[in-house]
Amino acid sequence: MSKLRRSMLFLPGANAAMLSTAFIYRPDSIMFDLEDAVALREKDTARLLVFHALQHPMYQDIETVVRINPLSTPFGLLDLEAAVRAGVDVIRLPKTDTPDDVYELEGHLERIERECGREVGSTRVMAAIESAIGVINAVAIARSSPRLIGIALAAFDYVMDMQTERGDGTELFYARCAVLHAARAAGIDAFDVVWSDVNDEAGFLREVDLIRKMGFNGKSLINPRQIDLLHNAYAPTQEEVDHAKRVIEAAEEGERNGLGVVSLNGKMVDAPIINHAQVVLERAAASGVRRATPWLADSDAKHNRKLCATLEEAVARSGLQDGMTISFHHAFREGDRVINTVVALLARMGFKNLTLASSSLMTCNDALIEHIESGVITRIYTSGMRGRLADAISHGLMDEPVHIHSHGGRVKLLQDGELNIDVAFLGVPCSDAFGNANGTHGKSCCGSLGYAMVDAHFARKVVLLTEELVPFPNMPASLVQDQVDYIVQVESVGDPAKISVGAARVTSNPRELMIARYAADVIEHSGYFKPGFSMQTGSGAAATACTRFMEEKMERSGVKARFALGGITGSLVDLHEKGLIEKLLDTQCFDGQAAASLARNPNHVEISTNVYANPGSKAASCDQLDVVILSALEIDVDFNVNVITGSDGVMRGASGGHCDVAAAANLTIVVAPLLRSRIPTVVKRVTTRLTPGESIDVLVTDHGIAVNPARPEIRKRLLEAGLKVVDISALYERAISLTGVPKPIEFTDKIVGVIRYRDGSVIDTVRQVKDLEELLAAKERRAARQADMLEHYKQPVISLTLVTPGEIKDSLRYRNTMGVALQMCDQLLWENRWQVLDRQVLWLPTGPEALWCVAHPAAEIKAHCAELEQTHPLGRLWDLDVICPQHGHVGPALWQELELTPKPGLVDKLNNGSHRDMDHALFVRSIAAITPWFSRFAELGSAHADKPADAQLRIIRPMGMACEQAMYAATNGVNTHKGGIFALGLLCFAAGRVKNISADSLCCEVSNICRGLVSRELAARSGQATAGERQFQQYGLTGARGEAESGFATVRKALGQWNGQSLHGLLLRLMAVNQDSNLVSRGGIQGLRYVQGYARELLANGWNREALLKMDEALIERNLSPGGSADLLSVGWVLSAIK
């Protein structure tokens, strides 16, 4: 039997973590993907990673496949060289349209095998058919080479080529048949397409059943958890094995008896049937027998199949991928240890672009900042956040705004499908091996798992992290076995002692106790305080304290509550155990007393947040509430409440169930002091609206009680009881009289948070506070000072600032730190006897800054500064940067060229010129991506200043390719600045090498670096000609290479004729003489001559804006774009600026 190739697992070549562990999944073949799964900017990195992975001993027993980039790309041949030399078994050739594609690959393979000493022909090939023409040519492709072990169908490109989309498989029917028949005719394997929805196991198995019956050998896979499903589906059934055995026995008996014809059960057994029976038995020997529940065959797997030895294994088995959503609960509040542990692991494993959906985030989660900065977490859904994490996000840490939802609203988002949890990581104190878990037993009891219950219900995969594994069955179970996929035992999931830290604290503050007493008085006289009433107290200190005053009133009046709801505290437990509250409906325990009560009191009942407050559920418990007491950071004169942002505009609170219960309860009371640290709580308009005023009935402060005008009956009852009732506007005036009108918070236009009401609608947004903009403005001013110094002295500049993220700073501590840094930098300059041309020190509100201009090579300065940062005890607090003068004009040159409008045939602010694949915004992204590279070109030139000029192209080219990859990554593969990177990169590299910078010295050095370039790369090359080579052969055009080798002769000529005023004039002079290869590619030599003639005519007869607009229309009509002249315009701007 030939090698089994049921499963071929795709691995992204740039994911180092997956490459290092993928062999544990044991597919039949592992395919390292260097093509579609790798971004342009990561192609070289991925190739190196795969080269080393292929030589790993653990991959020696698995067939290895590398999908290279097409040979027509700059990466294809490099991929092939690396893979073959590393010992790959099979090359997967993408986008195979004709046998010629295979022939080309064969030629390269034979050459590389001979060069590296491999046996010629030992590298096998799998051709991937991805187009209509490929399907038509499938038979010829399948027969094109003895190296072919199979052909594979690739669905995405094929359906795009067919102008359709993926559906139920009908769109692939003909292609599957054609590929399968071609493979069988050639005697090779046939591989089916990937199933991309890793969470739809039923759909995957239906498709596997189809292709198995059709006759495919196997299937390409993108997720490890599909492997066992596929292998089991391809295994024969017990009935098939038994029948095959009988066929073989009958055949052998007939052979012993000399019978020419053998029958079994009345049916003839001929050679094809015997051969098929042998295949079935061989598959059974390799795969076992297909089982509906394969784990039942293994007694250990039957009991422990969910258990994972490590958290890494659990992550791998869950099928988590980049871009998915992970969720957590916050039952341990400030004591949580699961979120940080899991996200840190995911970062080490190389995951990116994950959405974090945690029921809430606390100050203990500040460690997430680094994982947001590194791109592991890119979106967040949560009920709130605090600490440095909230501060950083409020100051613009994330590109996308955080979604702030209520507890009930979170369930609604899950229910409606906006929020889809791919993997829930749920920490529990104890669980059995099947996943029955609760929070009431074990050494770290947290009490109710009301948040986790929702995630376990909605998540596609559930991973339990448990401190203790207990015998089955672990009952009562908050999370039940049919919800849980994997279990991993960890040392700690949380510290229950920290559950009550922060918002759930018990107060002894006299003012808070006074407010709590007033709130109890309001309840007593509201009309809702009667036998069988229900209540909820929020997590604020005054709201929690109100419970003790309610106890006095309930005992005195004989009134008992039917139930208390929500987050349960020890105070509520006391009332329950004294018989004053009949039942406790608990979605979260706010302290250890509540957690212990949940374990022992039968009428203390755990409920999920769905049962608690989901407005989309069939019934929410909060709808039965009579009275709820809530807190507020702000409340305005219209009773709108803010519990999210502080007086500085920074997020520092949580939505929780605030708007849920406020909307549902018969009486909603907000308790808050009139002032907090001389900051008014009652304001004209809240900074952030979370709960609308129509949901709030009463405000209780230390200066009086305000009743919503919509509830006149409440106001009347409270007045009759003698309570101090005032208008809310009077409370506002009182607050202002004590503090004055606060200065309005200044925000930028960037939205950092979106406030979602309980029904999912957006009720408000949070914008970035403006102090970060001051820091950014300071950074721009510093850059301007650096540029001025570079312009004046034409020598490297050292920039010193302090690495102290956060608020604006100008303190004694920062000044002392800066003083030490200044002393060390001055000492460094003095010890090395470097000439200091200028020194500036500025003490600013945004932090101290210093600049030195030094007459010395930048590379040596940078090396000494780096050593100082690394060796000095305070070096980690310094940011020492060395700016080279060589690239100071490049960024502005690119912007000047882009912003010049109109620009005939080119992208400008009016239109996209003759381009359909690019626009102004695309160029903006491209410039932002490539500008940082030009300083690196200059530094590279400085580092090689002592080497011969004509040996430098091989040094600069890898950096040029890396810069191009940065451009392609920013533009989604569109070439916006390739010519500019070539020309300006050469200029900057040359500037790093010459001592006295001038326009002439730079052009001369570029010419020396490129000496012989045209003859080597255009005149002397053989084989299939590129576009540039064809233009050279046909018309003698040397393009960008010739211009560089001439030392930018065209630019220097145009500059000599230019008056130095309008850039339009310089552009026209370049268009008039430049042998622009872009124009020849688009319109032939006639197109080039047309543009040159048009530009000369305008220069001769005079031009204005209208004339340029007409030229623009003419070039667009002819699809002509003078992109080469645009690149030279940037070069001209740089050279003129240097002059």
Helices and strands as residue ranges (DSSP letters): E 7-12, H 16-21, G 22-25, E 29-33, G 40-42, H 43-53, G 57-59, E 63-67, H 76-86, E 90-93, H 99-116, E 124-129, H 132-136, H 138-142, E 148-153, H 155-161, G 170-172, H 173-186, E 189-192, H 201-214, E 218-221, H 225-234, H 238-256, E 262-264, E 267-269, H 271-287, G 294-297, H 299-304, E 307-308, H 311-318, E 325-328, G 333-335, H 338-348, E 354-358, G 363-365, H 368-373, E 377-382, H 387-394, E 402-404, H 407-416, E 423-431, E 437-438, H 450-458, E 461-469, G 481-483, E 486-489, G 496-498, G 502-504, H 510-525, E 533-537, H 541-557, E 561-568, H 570-577, E 581-589, H 592-600, E 604-606, H 609-613, G 621-624, E 627-631, E 634-636, E 641-642, H 658-664, E 667-671, E 675-676, E 679-680, E 682-683, G 693-695, E 698-701, E 704-707, H 712-720, H 728-739, E 747-756, E 762-769, H 771-793, E 797-802, H 812-831, E 835-842, E 849-855, H 858-871, G 875-877, E 878-883, G 885-887, H 890-899, H 920-930, H 933-943, G 949-951, H 953-971, H 978-993, H 999-1009, H 1013-1014, I 1015-1019, H 1027-1035, H 1039-1045, H 1049-1057, H 1063-1073, H 1077-1101, H 1105-1117, H 1123-1138
